Amino acid sequence: MRMRAAFVSNASTIGGGERCLEDLFRGMGARMAPLVFCPGDGAFPRLLRGMQIDVETRALRPPTARTAVGFVADSLWLRRRLNRHHAAVVHANSPVSLRPVALATRATRVPLICHVHYPLGEDFLRWAFRVVPSPDAFILVCHDLQRSMGSLLEEYCPGSRQYVVYNGIDVEAFAPAPIPDGPARHVGIVANLQPVKGHEDFLQMAAILAARHPSLRFHIVGDDVQALGRRPKVEALVRELRLDDKVRFWGFVDDVREAYRAFEILVCASHEEAAPRCLVEAMAMGRPIIATRVNGIPDMIDDGVNGLLVPPGEPAALASAVERLLTEPGLASALIANGRRRAVDRYSVAAYADNVARVYAECGVTGL
């Protein structure tokens, strides 16, 4: 019998954290029977149901003066669901939803794991872990997160273990693809339309390059999943820079591999990151990478080995790096070969699932 594990997602849209859960479920295979709680209907619950994974929807309210009664009601509802399904472990995919989850699991006496995918400030951590039980363990997606947050997590959750587990992807599904033929050459960014992702820098870079290389085309893959009103702002900048005929907006795509096949260079222009999934996907599919030297990215990219690193917020540096790859095919080929090797050796979905299972076992979960 497969072990029953409960997962709490703080989103019903699909971003990097949700893709990580998808990969974990695929990697676990017959070892685990997941039950996923989502805040509402959307693309992520639909994806999970298509994978024959049980999903329940309910928005879990955070504790405030206004929502105190609802917070307790949500926690009691979740506790009843966990008991009914005999969950052997509860895995919160983000600290955002941890407070009602922690209260619900306190009475169930099953291990609680909290996954941290991105940097969090001290004010949030102080709020998130105030007057609720600490999780048994934190999973952090890169060593930089542990370096920057480890002492704070120890301060607010002194009994919680900390583990670094790299995200994984299906490296066989993300197989190397040939570079597109044709007179035009293509550069892409794969990121939801959030301010920290650096789309403005990407477009400023595009304006610099378009003046020097008229045949270049640029691809923006991702949408405004947080409903921040970003799409019109980014589109307005495209018009302002007179790049209308050179930029393609893909929006959200179900299969991001189609986008990687359409361009030859990936640019990650983020101002803040932990372990961006696009870097692993691009490495696996044979696309050379240019990324900003922020947070956990240098844990993933060795400058000049499996990618090129530039300072954040400097479109001119991004443009210079792109020109290097366009004009130095030997460098691009070396980055591609080393990137594929790194993806297979470190970021396979099998390694990801095994490492998460090891965390569960060390927290007392049996049956995997």
C-alpha positions, -999 to 999 in steps of 0.1 A, spaced: 0 0 0 13 35 -9 20 59 19 -6 87 22 10 121 22 -8 154 25 4 186 7 -8 221 12 -2 245 -17 -7 282 -13 -16 287 -50 -40 272 -75 -21 287 -104 11 271 -117 44 286 -108 78 271 -100 67 258 -66 38 240 -81 60 225 -108 83 212 -81 53 194 -65 44 179 -98 80 166 -102 80 152 -67 48 132 -73 62 119 -106 95 109 -89 78 92 -60 56 71 -83 42 41 -66 58 49 -33 33 76 -23 -4 85 -26 -6 123 -25 -35 143 -13 -32 180 -22 -50 209 -6 -53 240 -29 -69 274 -21 -94 271 -50 -99 258 -85 -74 266 -112 -47 253 -134 -28 235 -107 -58 214 -94 -67 206 -130 -31 194 -136 -32 172 -105 -65 157 -113 -52 148 -147 -24 129 -129 -50 110 -109 -40 128 -77 -66 136 -51 -73 173 -46 -94 192 -21 -100 230 -23 -104 255 5 -87 288 11 -70 286 45 -72 320 62 -43 334 81 -49 345 117 -58 381 121 -83 400 144 -109 398 116 -103 362 106 -97 346 140 -129 325 139 -124 315 103 -88 306 110 -98 282 138 -126 268 116 -101 262 87 -76 245 110 -103 223 124 -115 214 89 -80 206 78 -74 184 109 -105 164 102 -95 159 66 -60 147 76 -74 123 101 -100 110 76 -73 103 50 -48 89 76 -20 112 64 14 99 75 31 133 68 20 168 60 41 189 36 34 226 34 48 239 1 53 274 14 55 291 48 27 314 36 1 288 45 19 273 74 0 288 104 -33 271 99 -15 239 88 7 239 119 -23 243 142 -42 215 124 -13 191 126 -5 197 162 -34 173 172 -26 147 145 9 141 157 22 134 123 54 151 110 51 185 94 75 196 67 78 231 54 93 238 20 110 271 14 114 280 -23 124 317 -20 140 342 4 118 354 33 123 384 55 126 384 93 93 403 98 74 376 79 92 347 97 84 364 131 47 365 121 46 331 105 59 312 134 44 332 163 23 311 187 21 280 164 40 247 167 72 246 147 75 222 118 96 191 122 118 202 93 124 228 67 134 219 32 154 247 16 160 246 -22 196 258 -22 225 264 2 222 302 -2 188 301 14 202 282 43 231 306 46 207 336 46 178 322 66 192 294 86 199 314 118 165 331 117 147 297 113 167 284 142 157 314 163 120 312 156 118 274 153 147 261 174 136 225 173 132 222 135 157 204 114 170 221 82 178 202 49 189 215 16 173 196 -13 178 206 -49 147 208 -70 145 182 -98 130 178 -132 125 149 -156 158 152 -174 147 127 -200 115 146 -208 136 177 -211 159 162 -236 184 183 -256 167 199 -286 184 213 -318 190 250 -320 164 266 -344 176 271 -380 170 303 -400 183 338 -404 168 350 -372 183 341 -338 162 339 -307 167 348 -270 142 341 -243 132 346 -207 111 321 -188 96 337 -157 62 348 -143 56 385 -146 68 396 -112 89 427 -106 118 408 -92 122 387 -124 138 416 -143 117 418 -174 124 455 -177 161 447 -178 155 420 -203 137 444 -226 164 471 -221 189 445 -231 168 436 -261 168 473 -272 206 474 -270 209 442 -290 183 450 -316 202 481 -326 233 460 -333 217 428 -345 185 434 -364 178 397 -369 175 390 -332 141 381 -318 131 379 -281 106 357 -263 89 363 -230 74 331 -215 52 334 -184 22 354 -173 10 375 -144 0 346 -122 -2 369 -91 -25 393 -108 -2 423 -102 -12 441 -134 23 435 -148 14 424 -183 2 459 -195 33 475 -180 57 452 -197 38 455 -230 39 493 -227 77 491 -223 79 470 -255 61 498 -274 82 525 -258 114 508 -269 99 502 -304 104 464 -301 68 455 -312 80 434 -341 108 417 -322 92 405 -290 68 376 -287 47 372 -255 39 335 -249 19 340 -217 14 308 -196 22 276 -214 13 241 -204 44 226 -219 74 250 -215 96 227 -237 79 242 -267 93 276 -258 129 263 -252 128 247 -286 120 281 -301 150 300 -288 187 293 -284 197 313 -254 180 316 -220 184 348 -200 175 349 -163 175 386 -153 162 382 -118 170 407 -90 161 381 -64 160 343 -67 165 311 -48 168 282 -73 150 291 -105 136 262 -123 142 277 -157 179 272 -153 176 235 -148 152 231 -177 174 251 -200 205 231 -190 187 199 -196 174 210 -230 208 222 -243 203 259 -240 232 281 -229 224 303 -199 230 339 -189 219 347 -154 223 373 -127 247 367 -98 221 368 -70 211 346 -41 212 309 -50 220 312 -87 258 309 -82 250 276 -64 236 264 -97 258 282 -123 296 282 -123 305 313 -143 321 302 -176 315 265 -170 277 258 -174 266 294 -178 275 331 -177 269 353 -147 264 390 -148 255 416 -121 217 422 -115 201 454 -129 226 459 -157 210 454 -191 243 463 -208 260 434 -191 232 411 -202 236 423 -238 274 418 -238 270 383 -225 244 375 -252 268 388 -278 295 365 -265 273 335 -271 262 347 -305 298 352 -317 317 324 -298 301 291 -308 328 271 -290 319 288 -257 282 282 -262 289 245 -270 309 240 -239 282 257 -217 256 234 -233 276 202 -227 284 211 -191 249 223 -184 233 190 -195 258 171 -174 250 193 -143 212 188 -149 215 150 -151 240 146 -122 224 170 -97 188 178 -107 171 146 -118 136 140 -105 147 106 -91 174 123 -70 149 149 -59 123 124 -48 149 102 -30 162 132 -11 127 143 0 120 107 11 151 108 31 139 139 49 106 122 57 123 92 70 146 112 93 115 129 107 99 96 116 78 88 85 78 51 76 64 32 46 84 49 17 
